[in-house]
Amino acid sequence: MIPCFVLPGGPGFDTSYFRPYLNPLKQVFSLYPIDYSQQTLDGVLHHIHYLQRHTKQSKAIFLGHSAGGMLALEYALRYPDEVSGLILVSTAADNSFTQVSEQNIKHYPEVLKAFSAYVKSKRTNDDYKASTLAYIEFAVVPEKQVEARAVFEQMKYNAACLEQLKRNFIPYYNINDLLHNISVPALVIAGEQDVVIPPQFSEHLARHLPHAEFSMIPNTNHFPFLENPDAFCATVMEWVRKTF
């Protein structure tokens, strides 16, 4: 089995929203979900590195979703000898996606209202949860929103991690000039209808990584593994079997 560390998005989500959707990948992977106990970029990367060493996995694939994909890329740049491959889901090489996302979200007044309430709140974990539940309308295809709500109701939230990375990581995130240094095989996956990080950002990432393959999952928004798990897992397993 190939070791695969799973990095959630948010930032500040836990990995429970991946389960049970990634279970078919256990045919090819030993999955190691990582929940962030640290709040800064350096702290998160050091925490991931500690866990990789603790599990005695000298090399591993890193599967990162959204902000987790950005962290996976940063990890590959910092610890290149300990990464054997990358699966980058609904993510980007820089923060320019935020401008597009901010335009797209204007069509969802209830989501904007919830985000505004979060900004005015004490920004506790419960406040973060409330804004995320509202965000489902924006980030998940309609036919999967009820299921997504049930998943996100049970998820644990780390608002402190969100606030730190939102202030000190995302505004400065741009690794376009460094992508050529990431030489491991990469699978870049986008949701066909993603309005959070639209597919063109994933396509750009795949074009500029030296050994990347791009795949678009149909009928999905920002959470393709939840919205179309069969297609998502089949895509990943096909890539693994022909690459490793």
MARBA-3410 file (N, C-alpha, C, O; in Angstrom, 1 decimal):
244
0.8,-1.2,0.0,0.0,0.0,0.0,0.9,1.3,0.0,1.9,1.3,0.7 ~ 0.4,2.2,-0.7,1.2,3.5,-0.8,0.7,4.4,0.3,-0.5,4.6,0.4 ~ 1.6,5.0,1.1,1.1,5.9,2.1,0.6,7.2,1.5,1.2,7.8,0.5 ~ -0.5,7.7,1.9,-1.1,9.0,1.4,-1.6,9.8,2.6,-2.5,9.4,3.3 ~ -1.1,11.0,2.7,-1.5,11.9,3.8,-2.6,12.8,3.2,-2.4,13.4,2.1
-3.6,13.0,3.9,-4.8,13.7,3.5,-4.9,15.1,4.2,-5.0,15.1,5.4 ~ -4.9,16.2,3.4,-4.8,17.5,4.0,-6.2,18.2,3.7,-6.5,18.5,2.5 ~ -6.9,18.6,4.7,-8.2,19.2,4.5,-8.1,20.7,4.1,-7.0,21.3,4.3 ~ -9.2,21.2,3.6,-9.3,22.6,3.3,-9.9,23.4,4.5,-9.7,23.1,5.6 ~ -10.5,24.5,4.1,-11.1,25.5,5.0,-10.6,26.9,4.8,-11.2,27.7,4.2
-9.3,27.1,5.3,-8.6,26.3,6.2,-9.2,26.2,7.5,-9.9,27.1,8.0 ~ -8.9,25.1,8.2,-9.5,24.9,9.6,-10.5,23.9,9.6,-11.1,23.7,10.7 ~ -10.8,23.2,8.5,-11.7,22.0,8.6,-10.9,20.8,9.2,-9.7,20.8,9.1 ~ -11.6,19.8,9.7,-11.0,18.6,10.0,-11.2,17.6,8.8,-11.9,18.0,7.9 ~ -10.6,16.5,8.9,-10.6,15.6,7.7,-11.9,14.7,7.6,-12.0,13.9,6.7
-12.8,14.9,8.6,-14.0,14.0,8.6,-14.9,14.2,7.3,-15.6,13.3,7.0 ~ -14.8,15.3,6.7,-15.6,15.5,5.5,-15.2,14.7,4.3,-15.9,14.6,3.3 ~ -14.0,14.1,4.4,-13.5,13.2,3.3,-14.2,11.8,3.5,-14.3,11.1,2.5 ~ -14.6,11.5,4.7,-15.0,10.1,4.9,-16.6,10.1,4.7,-17.2,11.1,5.1 ~ -17.1,9.0,4.2,-16.5,7.8,3.7,-16.1,7.8,2.2,-15.8,6.8,1.6
-16.0,9.0,1.7,-15.9,9.2,0.2,-14.6,8.6,-0.3,-14.5,8.2,-1.5 ~ -13.5,8.7,0.5,-12.2,8.2,0.1,-12.0,6.7,0.4,-11.0,6.2,0.0 ~ -13.0,6.0,0.9,-12.8,4.6,1.3,-12.4,3.7,0.1,-11.5,2.9,0.3 ~ -12.9,3.9,-1.1,-12.4,3.1,-2.2,-10.9,3.2,-2.4,-10.3,2.3,-3.0 ~ -10.3,4.3,-2.1,-8.9,4.5,-2.3,-8.0,3.7,-1.4,-6.8,3.5,-1.6
-8.7,3.0,-0.4,-7.9,2.1,0.5,-7.5,0.9,-0.3,-6.7,0.1,0.3 ~ -8.0,0.7,-1.5,-7.5,-0.4,-2.3,-6.0,-0.2,-2.7,-5.3,-1.1,-3.0 ~ -5.6,1.1,-2.8,-4.2,1.4,-3.3,-3.4,2.2,-2.2,-2.2,2.3,-2.3 ~ -4.1,2.8,-1.3,-3.5,3.7,-0.3,-3.6,3.2,1.1,-4.6,2.6,1.5 ~ -2.6,3.5,2.0,-2.8,3.6,3.4,-3.0,5.1,3.7,-2.1,5.9,3.6
-4.2,5.4,4.1,-4.6,6.9,4.3,-4.3,7.4,5.7,-4.6,6.7,6.7 ~ -3.6,8.5,5.7,-3.3,9.2,7.0,-3.9,10.6,7.0,-3.3,11.5,6.5 ~ -5.1,10.7,7.6,-5.7,12.0,7.7,-5.0,12.9,8.7,-4.6,12.5,9.8 ~ -4.8,14.2,8.3,-4.1,15.1,9.1,-5.0,16.3,9.5,-5.5,17.0,8.6 ~ -5.2,16.5,10.8,-6.0,17.6,11.3,-5.1,18.6,11.9,-4.2,18.2,12.7
-5.2,19.8,11.5,-4.2,20.8,11.9,-4.4,21.3,13.4,-5.4,21.8,13.8 ~ -3.3,21.0,14.2,-3.3,21.5,15.6,-2.6,22.9,15.7,-2.7,23.5,16.7 ~ -1.9,23.2,14.6,-1.2,24.5,14.6,-1.9,25.5,13.7,-2.9,25.2,13.1 ~ -1.5,26.8,13.8,-2.3,27.8,13.2,-1.5,28.6,12.1,-2.1,29.2,11.3 ~ -0.2,28.6,12.2,0.6,29.4,11.2,1.1,28.4,10.1,1.0,27.2,10.3
1.5,29.0,9.0,2.0,28.1,7.9,3.2,27.3,8.3,3.2,26.1,8.1 ~ 4.2,27.9,9.0,5.3,27.1,9.5,4.8,26.1,10.5,5.3,24.9,10.4 ~ 3.9,26.4,11.3,3.4,25.5,12.3,2.7,24.3,11.7,2.9,23.1,12.1 ~ 1.9,24.6,10.7,1.2,23.5,10.0,2.2,22.6,9.3,2.1,21.3,9.4 ~ 3.1,23.2,8.6,4.1,22.3,7.8,4.9,21.5,8.7,5.2,20.3,8.5
5.4,22.1,9.9,6.2,21.3,10.8,5.3,20.2,11.5,5.9,19.1,11.7 ~ 4.1,20.5,11.7,3.2,19.5,12.3,3.0,18.3,11.3,3.1,17.1,11.7 ~ 2.8,18.6,10.0,2.7,17.5,9.0,4.0,16.7,8.9,4.0,15.5,8.9 ~ 5.1,17.4,9.0,6.4,16.7,8.9,6.6,15.8,10.1,7.1,14.7,10.0 ~ 6.2,16.3,11.3,6.3,15.5,12.5,5.5,14.3,12.4,6.0,13.2,12.7
4.3,14.4,11.9,3.4,13.2,11.7,4.0,12.2,10.7,3.9,11.0,10.9 ~ 4.5,12.8,9.6,5.1,11.9,8.6,6.3,11.1,9.2,6.4,9.9,9.0 ~ 7.1,11.7,10.0,8.2,11.1,10.7,7.7,10.1,11.7,8.2,9.0,11.9 ~ 6.7,10.5,12.5,6.1,9.7,13.5,5.6,8.4,13.0,5.7,7.3,13.6 ~ 5.0,8.4,11.8,4.4,7.2,11.2,5.4,6.4,10.4,5.1,5.4,9.8
6.7,6.9,10.4,7.8,6.2,9.7,7.6,6.0,8.2,7.9,5.0,7.7 ~ 6.9,7.0,7.6,6.7,7.0,6.2,7.7,8.0,5.6,7.5,9.2,5.5 ~ 8.8,7.5,5.0,9.9,8.4,4.5,9.4,9.1,3.3,9.9,10.2,3.0 ~ 8.6,8.5,2.5,8.0,9.1,1.3,6.5,8.9,1.3,6.1,7.8,1.6 ~ 5.7,9.8,0.8,4.3,9.6,0.7,3.7,10.5,-0.3,4.3,11.5,-0.7
2.5,10.1,-0.8,1.7,11.0,-1.6,0.9,11.9,-0.7,0.5,11.5,0.4 ~ 0.7,13.1,-1.1,-0.1,14.1,-0.3,-1.3,14.5,-1.2,-1.2,15.0,-2.3 ~ -2.5,14.2,-0.6,-3.8,14.6,-1.2,-4.3,15.8,-0.4,-4.6,15.7,0.7 ~ -4.4,17.0,-1.1,-4.8,18.2,-0.5,-6.0,18.8,-1.2,-6.0,18.9,-2.4 ~ -7.0,19.2,-0.5,-8.2,19.8,-1.0,-8.2,21.3,-0.7,-8.1,21.7,0.4
-8.4,22.1,-1.7,-8.6,23.6,-1.6,-7.3,24.2,-0.9,-6.2,24.1,-1.4 ~ -7.5,24.8,0.3,-6.3,25.3,1.0,-5.4,24.2,1.4,-4.2,24.4,1.5 ~ -5.9,23.0,1.6,-5.0,21.8,1.8,-4.1,21.5,0.6,-3.0,21.0,0.8 ~ -4.6,21.8,-0.6,-3.8,21.6,-1.8,-2.7,22.6,-1.8,-1.5,22.3,-2.2 ~ -3.0,23.8,-1.4,-1.9,24.8,-1.3,-0.8,24.4,-0.3,0.3,24.6,-0.5
-1.3,23.9,0.8,-0.4,23.5,1.9,0.5,22.3,1.4,1.6,22.1,1.7 ~ -0.2,21.4,0.6,0.6,20.2,0.0,1.7,20.7,-0.9,2.8,20.2,-0.9 ~ 1.4,21.7,-1.7,2.4,22.3,-2.6,3.5,23.0,-1.8,4.7,22.8,-2.1 ~ 3.2,23.7,-0.8,4.2,24.3,0.1,5.1,23.2,0.7,6.3,23.4,0.9 ~ 4.4,22.1,1.1,5.1,21.0,1.8,6.1,20.4,0.8,7.2,20.1,1.2
5.7,20.2,-0.4,6.5,19.6,-1.5,7.7,20.5,-1.8,8.8,20.0,-2.1 ~ 7.6,21.8,-1.7,8.7,22.7,-1.9,9.7,22.7,-0.7,10.9,22.8,-0.9 ~ 9.1,22.5,0.5,10.0,22.6,1.7,10.6,21.2,2.0,11.8,21.1,2.4 ~ 9.9,20.1,1.7,10.4,18.8,2.0,10.4,17.9,0.7,9.7,16.9,0.7 ~ 11.0,18.3,-0.3,10.9,17.6,-1.6,11.3,16.1,-1.6,10.7,15.3,-2.3
12.2,15.7,-0.7,12.7,14.3,-0.7,11.7,13.4,0.1,11.8,12.2,0.0 ~ 10.7,14.0,0.7,9.7,13.2,1.4,8.3,13.1,0.8,7.4,12.6,1.4 ~ 8.2,13.6,-0.4,7.0,13.6,-1.2,7.2,12.7,-2.5,8.1,13.0,-3.2 ~ 6.3,11.7,-2.6,6.4,10.9,-3.8,5.4,11.3,-4.9,5.6,10.9,-6.1 ~ 4.4,12.0,-4.5,3.4,12.5,-5.5,2.4,13.4,-4.8,2.3,13.5,-3.6
1.6,14.1,-5.7,0.6,15.0,-5.2,-0.7,14.8,-5.9,-0.8,14.6,-7.1 ~ -1.8,14.8,-5.1,-3.1,14.9,-5.6,-3.8,16.2,-5.2,-4.0,16.3,-4.0 ~ -4.0,17.1,-6.1,-4.3,18.5,-5.8,-5.8,18.7,-6.3,-6.0,18.7,-7.5 ~ -6.7,18.9,-5.3,-8.1,18.9,-5.6,-8.6,20.3,-5.4,-8.5,20.9,-4.3 ~ -9.2,20.9,-6.4,-9.9,22.2,-6.3,-9.0,23.3,-5.6,-9.4,23.9,-4.6
-7.8,23.4,-6.2,-6.8,24.3,-5.6,-6.1,25.2,-6.7,-6.5,25.1,-7.9 ~ -5.1,25.9,-6.3,-4.5,26.9,-7.2,-3.1,27.1,-6.8,-2.6,26.7,-5.7 ~ -2.3,27.8,-7.7,-0.9,28.1,-7.5,-0.7,29.5,-6.9,0.4,29.9,-6.5 ~ -1.8,30.3,-6.8,-1.7,31.7,-6.3,-3.1,32.1,-5.8,-4.0,31.4,-5.9 ~ -3.1,33.3,-5.2,-4.4,33.7,-4.5,-5.3,34.5,-5.5,-6.3,35.1,-5.0
-5.0,34.6,-6.8,-5.9,35.4,-7.7,-7.3,34.8,-7.8,-8.2,35.5,-8.2 ~ -7.5,33.5,-7.4,-8.8,33.0,-7.5,-9.8,33.7,-6.6,-11.0,33.7,-6.8 ~ -9.3,34.3,-5.5,-10.1,35.0,-4.5,-11.0,36.1,-5.2,-12.1,36.3,-4.8 ~ -10.4,36.8,-6.2,-11.1,37.9,-6.9,-12.3,37.3,-7.6,-13.4,37.9,-7.6 ~ -12.1,36.2,-8.3,-13.2,35.5,-9.1,-14.2,35.0,-8.1,-15.4,35.2,-8.4
-13.8,34.4,-7.1,-14.7,33.8,-6.1,-15.6,34.9,-5.5,-16.8,34.7,-5.3 ~ -15.0,36.0,-5.2,-15.7,37.2,-4.6,-16.8,37.7,-5.5,-17.8,38.1,-5.1 ~ -16.5,37.7,-6.8,-17.5,38.1,-7.8,-18.6,37.0,-7.9,-19.8,37.4,-8.0 ~ -18.3,35.8,-7.9,-19.3,34.7,-8.0,-20.2,34.7,-6.8,-21.4,34.4,-7.0 ~ -19.7,34.9,-5.6,-20.5,34.8,-4.4,-21.5,35.9,-4.3,-22.5,35.8,-3.5
-21.4,37.0,-5.1,-22.4,38.1,-5.1,-23.8,37.6,-5.5,-24.8,38.3,-5.3 ~ -23.8,36.5,-6.2,-25.1,35.9,-6.7,-25.8,35.1,-5.6,-26.9,34.5,-5.8 ~ -25.2,35.0,-4.4,-25.7,34.2,-3.3,-25.9,35.1,-2.1,-25.0,35.1,-1.2 ~ -26.9,35.9,-2.0,-27.1,36.9,-0.9,-27.1,36.3,0.5,-26.6,36.9,1.4 ~ -27.7,35.1,0.6,-27.8,34.5,2.0,-26.4,34.1,2.4,-26.1,34.1,3.6
-25.6,33.7,1.5,-24.2,33.3,1.9,-23.4,34.5,2.3,-22.7,34.5,3.2 ~ -23.6,35.6,1.5,-22.9,36.9,1.9,-23.3,37.3,3.2,-22.5,37.8,4.0 ~ -24.6,37.2,3.5,-25.2,37.6,4.8,-24.5,36.8,6.0,-24.1,37.3,7.0 ~ -24.3,35.5,5.7,-23.7,34.6,6.7,-22.2,35.0,6.9,-21.7,35.0,8.0 ~ -21.6,35.3,5.8,-20.1,35.7,5.9,-20.0,37.0,6.7,-19.1,37.1,7.5
-20.9,37.9,6.4,-20.9,39.2,7.1,-21.1,39.0,8.6,-20.5,39.7,9.4 ~ -22.0,38.1,8.9,-22.3,37.8,10.4,-21.1,37.2,11.0,-20.8,37.5,12.2 ~ -20.3,36.4,10.3,-19.1,35.8,10.8,-18.1,36.8,11.1,-17.4,36.8,12.2 ~ -17.9,37.8,10.2,-16.9,38.8,10.3,-17.2,39.7,11.6,-16.3,40.1,12.3 ~ -18.5,39.9,11.9,-18.9,40.7,13.0,-18.9,39.9,14.3,-19.1,40.5,15.4
-18.8,38.6,14.2,-18.9,37.7,15.4,-17.6,37.7,16.2,-16.6,38.4,15.8 ~ -17.5,36.9,17.2,-16.3,36.7,17.9,-15.4,35.7,17.2,-14.2,35.4,17.7 ~ -15.9,35.1,16.1,-15.1,34.2,15.3,-14.7,32.9,16.1,-13.5,32.5,16.0 ~ -15.6,32.4,16.8,-15.4,31.1,17.5,-15.6,30.0,16.5,-15.9,30.2,15.3 ~ -15.3,28.8,17.0,-15.4,27.6,16.1,-16.9,27.4,15.7,-17.2,27.0,14.6
-17.8,27.8,16.6,-19.3,27.7,16.3,-19.7,28.7,15.3,-20.5,28.5,14.4 ~ -19.1,29.9,15.3,-19.3,30.9,14.3,-18.8,30.5,13.0,-19.5,30.7,11.9 ~ -17.7,29.8,12.9,-17.1,29.3,11.7,-18.0,28.2,11.1,-18.2,28.2,9.9 ~ -18.5,27.4,12.0,-19.4,26.3,11.5,-20.7,26.9,10.9,-21.1,26.5,9.8 ~ -21.2,27.9,11.5,-22.5,28.5,11.0,-22.2,29.1,9.6,-23.1,29.0,8.7
-21.1,29.8,9.4,-20.9,30.4,8.1,-20.6,29.3,7.1,-20.9,29.5,5.9 ~ -20.0,28.2,7.5,-19.7,27.1,6.5,-21.0,26.4,6.1,-21.1,26.1,4.9 ~ -21.9,26.2,7.0,-23.2,25.6,6.7,-23.9,26.5,5.6,-24.6,25.9,4.7 ~ -23.8,27.8,5.8,-24.4,28.6,4.8,-23.7,28.6,3.4,-24.3,28.7,2.4 ~ -22.4,28.4,3.5,-21.6,28.3,2.3,-21.9,27.2,1.4,-21.5,27.2,0.2
-22.5,26.1,1.9,-22.9,25.0,1.1,-23.7,25.3,-0.1,-23.5,24.8,-1.2 ~ -24.6,26.3,0.0,-25.4,26.7,-1.1,-24.5,27.2,-2.3,-24.9,27.0,-3.5 ~ -23.4,27.8,-1.9,-22.5,28.4,-2.9,-21.5,27.3,-3.5,-21.2,27.3,-4.7 ~ -21.1,26.4,-2.6,-19.9,25.5,-3.0,-20.2,24.1,-3.3,-19.3,23.3,-3.7 ~ -21.5,23.7,-3.3,-21.9,22.3,-3.5,-23.0,22.3,-4.5,-23.9,23.1,-4.4
-23.0,21.4,-5.5,-24.1,21.3,-6.4,-25.4,21.0,-5.7,-25.4,20.3,-4.7 ~ -26.5,21.6,-6.2,-27.8,21.5,-5.5,-28.2,20.1,-5.0,-28.7,19.9,-3.9 ~ -28.0,19.1,-5.9,-28.5,17.8,-5.6,-27.7,17.1,-4.5,-28.1,16.0,-4.0 ~ -26.6,17.7,-4.1,-25.8,17.1,-3.0,-25.8,18.0,-1.7,-25.0,17.7,-0.8 ~ -26.5,19.1,-1.7,-26.4,20.0,-0.6,-27.0,19.4,0.7,-26.5,19.7,1.8
-28.0,18.6,0.7,-28.6,18.0,1.9,-27.5,17.1,2.5,-27.3,17.1,3.7 ~ -26.9,16.2,1.7,-25.9,15.3,2.1,-24.7,16.1,2.7,-24.2,15.7,3.7 ~ -24.3,17.1,2.0,-23.2,17.9,2.5,-23.5,18.6,3.8,-22.6,18.6,4.7 ~ -24.7,19.0,4.0,-25.0,19.6,5.3,-24.9,18.6,6.4,-24.4,19.0,7.5 ~ -25.3,17.4,6.2,-25.2,16.4,7.2,-23.8,16.1,7.6,-23.4,15.9,8.7
-22.9,16.1,6.5,-21.5,15.9,6.8,-20.9,17.1,7.5,-20.1,16.9,8.5 ~ -21.2,18.3,7.1,-20.6,19.5,7.7,-21.1,19.8,9.1,-20.4,20.4,9.9 ~ -22.3,19.3,9.4,-22.8,19.4,10.8,-21.9,18.7,11.8,-21.8,19.1,12.9 ~ -21.4,17.6,11.3,-20.6,16.7,12.2,-19.1,17.1,12.2,-18.3,16.6,13.1 ~ -18.7,18.0,11.4,-17.3,18.3,11.2,-16.8,19.2,12.4,-17.6,19.9,13.0
-15.5,19.1,12.7,-14.9,20.0,13.7,-14.3,21.1,13.0,-13.7,21.0,11.9 ~ -14.3,22.3,13.6,-13.9,23.5,13.0,-12.8,24.2,13.8,-12.9,24.2,15.1 ~ -11.8,24.7,13.2,-10.7,25.4,13.9,-10.6,26.9,13.4,-9.9,27.2,12.4 ~ -11.4,27.7,14.0,-11.5,29.1,13.5,-10.2,29.9,13.7,-9.9,30.8,12.9 ~ -9.4,29.5,14.7,-8.1,30.2,14.9,-7.2,29.9,13.8,-6.4,30.8,13.3
-7.2,28.7,13.3,-6.4,28.3,12.1,-6.8,29.1,10.9,-6.0,29.6,10.1 ~ -8.2,29.2,10.7,-8.7,29.9,9.6,-8.2,31.4,9.6,-7.7,31.9,8.6 ~ -8.3,32.0,10.8,-8.0,33.4,10.9,-6.5,33.7,10.7,-6.1,34.6,10.0 ~ -5.7,32.8,11.2,-4.2,33.0,11.1,-3.8,32.8,9.6,-3.1,33.7,9.1 ~ -4.3,31.8,8.9,-3.9,31.5,7.6,-4.5,32.5,6.6,-4.0,32.8,5.6
-5.7,33.0,7.0,-6.4,34.0,6.1,-5.7,35.3,6.2,-5.7,36.1,5.2 ~ -5.0,35.6,7.3,-4.2,36.9,7.4,-2.8,36.7,6.9,-2.3,37.6,6.3 ~ -2.2,35.6,7.2,-0.7,35.5,7.1,-0.3,34.5,6.0,0.9,34.5,5.7 ~ -1.2,33.8,5.3,-0.8,32.9,4.3,-1.5,33.2,3.0,-0.8,33.5,2.0 ~ -2.8,33.2,2.9,-3.5,33.3,1.7,-3.2,34.7,1.0,-3.0,34.7,-0.2
-3.1,35.8,1.7,-2.9,37.1,1.0,-1.5,37.1,0.3,-1.3,37.9,-0.6 ~ -0.6,36.3,0.7,0.8,36.3,0.1,1.1,35.1,-0.7,2.2,34.9,-1.2 ~ 0.1,34.2,-0.9,0.3,32.9,-1.5,0.5,33.1,-3.0,-0.4,33.6,-3.7 ~ 1.6,32.8,-3.5,1.9,32.8,-5.0,3.2,32.0,-5.2,4.3,32.4,-4.9 ~ 3.0,30.7,-5.7,4.2,29.9,-5.9,4.4,29.6,-7.4,5.1,28.6,-7.8
3.8,30.5,-8.3,4.0,30.2,-9.7,5.4,30.1,-10.1,5.8,29.3,-11.0 ~ 6.3,30.9,-9.6,7.7,30.9,-10.0,8.5,29.7,-9.4,9.6,29.5,-9.8 ~ 7.8,28.9,-8.6,8.5,27.8,-7.9,8.0,26.4,-8.4,8.5,25.4,-8.1 ~ 6.9,26.5,-9.2,6.3,25.2,-9.6,7.2,24.3,-10.4,7.1,23.1,-10.3 ~ 8.2,24.9,-11.1,9.1,24.0,-11.9,10.0,23.2,-11.0,10.6,22.2,-11.4
10.1,23.6,-9.7,10.9,22.8,-8.7,10.2,21.6,-8.2,10.9,20.8,-7.5 ~ 8.9,21.4,-8.5,8.2,20.3,-8.0,8.2,19.2,-9.0,7.4,19.3,-10.0 ~ 9.1,18.2,-8.9,9.3,17.3,-10.0,8.5,16.0,-9.8,8.6,15.1,-10.7 ~ 7.8,15.8,-8.7,7.1,14.5,-8.5,5.8,14.5,-9.4,5.3,15.5,-9.8 ~ 5.3,13.3,-9.7,4.0,13.2,-10.4,2.9,13.9,-9.6,2.8,13.8,-8.4
2.0,14.5,-10.4,0.9,15.2,-9.7,-0.4,14.9,-10.5,-0.4,14.9,-11.8 ~ -1.4,14.7,-9.8,-2.8,14.7,-10.4,-3.5,15.9,-9.9,-3.7,16.1,-8.7 ~ -4.0,16.7,-10.8,-4.7,17.9,-10.5,-6.2,17.7,-10.9,-6.5,17.5,-12.1 ~ -7.0,17.9,-9.9,-8.5,17.6,-10.1,-9.3,18.8,-9.9,-9.1,19.5,-8.9 ~ -10.2,19.1,-10.8,-11.1,20.3,-10.6,-12.6,19.8,-10.7,-12.9,18.8,-11.4
-13.4,20.5,-10.0,-14.9,20.3,-10.2,-15.3,21.1,-11.4,-15.0,22.3,-11.5 ~ -16.1,20.5,-12.2,-16.5,21.1,-13.5,-17.3,22.4,-13.2,-17.2,23.4,-14.1 ~ -18.0,22.5,-12.2,-18.8,23.7,-11.9,-18.3,24.5,-10.7,-19.1,25.2,-10.0 ~ -17.0,24.4,-10.3,-16.5,25.0,-9.2,-16.5,26.5,-9.3,-16.0,27.1,-10.3 ~ -17.2,27.2,-8.4,-17.3,28.7,-8.4,-16.4,29.3,-7.3,-16.3,30.5,-7.2
-15.8,28.4,-6.4,-14.9,28.9,-5.4,-13.5,29.0,-5.9,-12.9,30.1,-5.8 ~ -13.0,28.0,-6.5,-11.7,28.0,-7.2,-12.0,27.4,-8.6,-11.8,26.2,-8.8 ~ -12.4,28.3,-9.5,-12.8,27.7,-10.8,-11.8,26.9,-11.5,-10.6,27.1,-11.3 ~ -12.2,26.0,-12.4,-11.3,25.0,-13.0,-10.1,25.6,-13.7,-9.1,25.0,-13.8 ~ -10.2,26.8,-14.2,-9.0,27.4,-14.9,-7.8,27.5,-14.1,-6.7,27.5,-14.5
-8.0,27.7,-12.7,-6.9,27.8,-11.8,-6.2,26.4,-11.7,-5.0,26.3,-11.5 ~ -7.0,25.3,-11.6,-6.4,24.0,-11.6,-5.7,23.7,-12.9,-4.6,23.1,-12.9 ~ -6.3,24.1,-14.0,-5.7,23.8,-15.3,-4.3,24.6,-15.4,-3.4,24.0,-15.9 ~ -4.3,25.8,-15.0,-3.0,26.5,-14.9,-2.0,25.8,-14.1,-0.8,25.7,-14.5 ~ -2.4,25.3,-12.9,-1.5,24.6,-12.1,-0.9,23.3,-12.8,0.3,23.1,-12.8
-1.8,22.6,-13.4,-1.4,21.4,-14.1,-0.4,21.7,-15.3,0.5,20.9,-15.6 ~ -0.7,22.8,-16.0,0.2,23.1,-17.1,1.6,23.5,-16.7,2.6,23.3,-17.4 ~ 1.7,24.0,-15.5,3.0,24.5,-15.1,3.8,23.6,-14.1,5.0,23.9,-13.8 ~ 3.2,22.6,-13.6,3.9,21.5,-12.9,4.6,20.6,-13.9,3.9,20.3,-14.9 ~ 5.8,20.2,-13.7,6.6,19.5,-14.7,6.0,18.2,-15.1,6.1,17.7,-16.3
5.3,17.5,-14.1,4.8,16.1,-14.4,3.4,16.0,-13.9,3.1,15.2,-13.0 ~ 2.5,16.7,-14.4,1.1,16.8,-13.9,0.1,16.3,-15.0,0.3,16.5,-16.2 ~ -0.9,15.7,-14.5,-2.1,15.3,-15.3,-3.3,16.1,-14.7,-3.5,16.2,-13.5 ~ -4.2,16.5,-15.6,-5.4,17.3,-15.2,-6.6,16.5,-15.5,-6.7,15.8,-16.5 ~ -7.5,16.5,-14.5,-8.8,15.8,-14.7,-9.9,16.7,-14.2,-9.8,17.3,-13.1
-11.0,16.8,-15.0,-12.2,17.5,-14.6,-13.3,16.5,-14.2,-13.6,15.6,-15.0 ~ -13.9,16.6,-13.0,-14.9,15.7,-12.5,-16.3,16.3,-12.9,-16.6,17.4,-12.4 ~ -17.1,15.7,-13.7,-18.4,16.3,-14.1,-19.4,16.4,-13.0,-19.3,15.6,-12.0 ~ -20.3,17.4,-13.1,-21.4,17.5,-12.2,-20.9,17.8,-10.7,-21.6,17.3,-9.8 ~ -19.8,18.5,-10.6,-19.3,18.8,-9.3,-19.0,20.3,-9.2,-18.6,20.9,-10.2
-19.0,20.8,-7.9,-18.6,22.1,-7.6,-17.2,22.1,-6.9,-16.3,21.6,-7.5 ~ -17.2,22.5,-5.7,-15.9,22.6,-5.0,-15.5,21.4,-4.2,-14.3,21.3,-3.7 ~ -16.4,20.4,-4.1,-16.1,19.2,-3.3,-16.3,17.9,-4.2,-17.2,17.2,-3.9 ~ -15.5,17.7,-5.2,-15.8,16.7,-6.2,-15.8,15.3,-5.6,-16.5,14.4,-6.1 ~ -15.0,15.0,-4.5,-15.0,13.7,-3.9,-16.3,13.4,-3.1,-16.7,12.2,-3.0
-17.0,14.5,-2.7,-18.3,14.3,-2.0,-19.5,14.3,-3.1,-20.4,13.5,-2.9 ~ -19.3,15.1,-4.1,-20.4,15.3,-5.1,-20.5,14.2,-6.1,-21.5,13.9,-6.6 ~ -19.3,13.6,-6.5,-19.3,12.5,-7.4,-18.2,11.6,-7.0,-17.1,11.5,-7.7 ~ -18.3,10.9,-5.9,-17.2,10.1,-5.4,-16.8,9.0,-6.3,-15.6,8.6,-6.3 ~ -17.7,8.4,-7.0,-17.3,7.2,-7.9,-16.3,7.7,-9.0,-15.3,7.1,-9.2
-16.7,8.8,-9.6,-15.8,9.4,-10.7,-14.5,9.9,-10.1,-13.4,9.7,-10.6 ~ -14.5,10.5,-8.9,-13.3,11.0,-8.2,-12.4,9.8,-7.9,-11.2,9.9,-8.3 ~ -12.9,8.8,-7.2,-12.0,7.7,-6.8,-11.5,6.9,-8.0,-10.3,6.5,-8.0 ~ -12.3,6.8,-9.0,-11.9,6.1,-10.2,-10.7,6.8,-10.9,-9.8,6.2,-11.4 ~ -10.8,8.1,-10.9,-9.8,9.0,-11.5,-8.5,8.8,-10.8,-7.4,8.7,-11.4
-8.6,8.9,-9.5,-7.4,8.8,-8.6,-6.7,7.4,-8.8,-5.5,7.3,-9.0 ~ -7.5,6.3,-8.7,-7.0,5.0,-8.8,-6.3,4.7,-10.2,-5.3,4.0,-10.2 ~ -7.0,5.2,-11.2,-6.4,5.0,-12.5,-5.0,5.7,-12.6,-4.0,5.1,-13.2 ~ -4.9,6.9,-12.1,-3.6,7.6,-12.1,-2.6,6.9,-11.3,-1.4,6.8,-11.7 ~ -3.0,6.4,-10.1,-2.0,5.7,-9.2,-1.5,4.5,-9.9,-0.3,4.2,-9.9
-2.4,3.7,-10.5,-2.0,2.4,-11.1,-1.1,2.6,-12.3,-0.2,1.7,-12.6 ~ -1.2,3.7,-13.0,-0.3,3.9,-14.2,0.9,4.7,-13.9,1.9,4.8,-14.7 ~ 1.0,5.3,-12.7,2.1,6.2,-12.3,3.0,5.5,-11.3,4.2,5.8,-11.4 ~ 2.6,4.7,-10.4,3.4,4.1,-9.4,3.5,2.6,-9.5,4.2,2.0,-8.7
END
